[in-house]
Amino acid sequence: MDYKNLVRDFVIRTRKNLDYIEETVRTDPEAEVYEVTQLVNSMLGMIVFPKERYFEHIPENPLEELQKEGWVIPEVTGNFKQVNNLRQLMRHLRNSIAHSNLEFDSDGHTLTGIRLWNCKDHQKNWEVRMTILELRDLTSRFIDLILSEENTSNFEKRSECQSKW
């Protein structure tokens, strides 16, 4: 199958691969596959790619509004200020993943959570902790939002060499 719309098709395929790995873990606990590793790998396709082409179209919905709609809002740790809206949150998550600013929490046997942070001018300016399920839910809701009918035409509206960074 061809890629007709690079970002949209890549997002859909990435999600299918993640679903497959997660289902394999559920049905065959002895399988040597790693769903949390796949989740982080998948975030490159489900957050980094879309953010690069879709940034201006990410809604600036306030976090309080999103929380009322059932979105998981990451808990800020330390003395850092929480972002104000979805666009800022996705930019910080994108930066965390793209720059490998993450560490996993474990109970000694299972990965239980993740710590993500953002830096500006070599200084940490944001840090959150989330459970793996919270990260999966947030990523899934973001994908649902950008794949919604009214948003799919916005993916390819940037020129080949345009970049936000």
C-alpha positions in Angstrom: 0.0 0.0 0.0 1.3 3.4 -1.0 1.7 6.4 1.2 -0.8 8.9 -0.2 -0.6 11.3 2.7 2.8 10.7 4.5 1.9 11.9 8.0 -1.6 10.6 8.1 -0.7 7.2 6.7 2.4 6.9 8.9 0.3 7.7 12.0 -2.3 5.1 11.1 0.4 2.4 10.4 2.3 3.3 13.6 -0.8 2.9 15.7 -1.6 -0.5 14.1 1.9 -1.7 14.8 1.6 -0.5 18.4 -1.8 -2.2 18.8 -0.3 -5.4 17.4 2.6 -5.5 19.9 0.2 -4.7 22.8 -2.2 -7.5 21.8 0.8 -9.9 21.5 1.8 -9.0 25.1 -1.8 -9.6 26.3 -2.2 -12.9 24.5 1.3 -14.3 24.9 3.0 -13.1 28.0 6.1 -15.1 27.2 6.6 -13.4 23.8 9.8 -11.4 23.8 8.3 -8.1 22.6 8.3 -4.9 24.6 5.1 -2.8 24.5 6.6 0.2 26.4 9.6 0.4 24.1 7.2 0.2 21.2 5.0 3.0 22.7 8.1 5.3 22.8 9.1 4.3 19.3 5.6 4.9 18.2 5.5 8.3 19.7 8.0 9.3 17.0 5.4 8.5 14.4 2.4 9.6 16.4 3.6 12.8 18.0 6.9 14.0 16.4 5.9 13.6 12.7 2.4 15.1 13.1 3.7 18.0 15.2 6.2 18.9 12.5 3.6 19.2 9.8 0.6 20.0 11.9 1.8 22.3 14.6 -0.3 25.4 13.6 -3.4 23.2 13.5 -3.0 21.7 17.0 -5.8 23.3 19.0 -4.9 25.6 21.8 -7.6 24.1 24.0 -6.8 24.9 27.7 -5.7 22.0 29.8 -8.7 22.4 32.1 -11.0 22.0 29.2 -9.2 18.9 28.0 -9.3 17.4 31.5 -13.1 17.8 31.7 -13.2 15.9 28.4 -11.3 13.0 29.9 -7.8 13.8 28.7 -4.9 12.8 31.1 -2.9 15.9 32.0 0.6 15.0 33.0 1.6 16.0 36.5 4.4 18.6 36.6 7.2 17.7 39.0 9.7 20.1 40.6 9.3 23.8 40.5 8.3 24.0 36.8 5.3 25.7 35.4 2.6 23.7 33.6 1.9 24.5 30.0 -1.4 26.3 29.2 -2.8 24.4 26.4 -2.8 21.3 24.1 -0.5 22.9 21.5 2.2 23.7 24.2 1.8 20.3 25.8 2.3 18.5 22.5 5.3 20.6 21.7 6.9 19.8 25.0 6.1 16.1 24.6 7.6 16.2 21.1 10.8 17.8 22.4 11.1 15.3 25.2 10.8 12.3 22.9 12.8 13.7 20.0 15.7 14.8 22.2 15.6 11.6 24.3 14.7 13.5 27.5 13.1 10.7 29.3 13.6 8.1 32.0 11.5 5.1 32.9 10.2 4.3 36.4 10.1 0.6 37.4 8.9 -1.5 40.3 11.9 -3.8 39.8 10.1 -6.1 37.3 7.8 -3.9 35.2 8.1 -0.5 33.7 5.4 1.6 35.5 5.9 5.1 34.4 8.0 7.6 32.6 9.5 11.0 33.4 9.8 13.4 30.5 11.4 16.8 30.4 12.0 19.7 28.1 15.0 22.0 28.0 15.5 25.5 26.6 19.0 27.0 26.3 20.4 24.0 28.1 18.2 24.5 31.1 15.3 22.2 32.1 12.1 24.2 31.9 9.4 21.5 32.2 9.2 18.1 33.7 6.3 15.6 34.1 5.7 12.1 35.4 3.1 9.8 33.9 2.1 6.2 34.1 2.6 4.2 30.9 -1.2 3.9 30.6 -1.6 7.7 30.9 1.1 8.3 28.2 -0.7 5.7 26.0 -4.1 7.4 26.6 -2.8 10.9 25.9 -1.1 9.8 22.7 -4.2 8.0 21.5 -6.4 11.0 22.2 -4.0 13.2 20.3 -4.1 10.8 17.3 -7.8 10.6 17.4 -8.0 14.4 17.3 -5.7 14.9 14.4 -7.2 12.1 12.4 -10.7 13.4 12.8 -12.4 14.3 9.6 -12.0 18.1 9.9 -8.3 17.9 10.5 -6.9 15.4 8.0 -6.6 18.0 5.2 -4.1 20.1 7.3 -1.3 17.5 7.3 0.4 18.4 4.1 0.1 22.2 4.2 3.7 23.0 4.6 6.4 23.4 2.0 9.2 20.8 1.7 11.8 22.8 3.5 9.7 24.6 6.0 10.5 23.9 9.6 9.3 25.3 13.0 12.7 24.8 14.6 
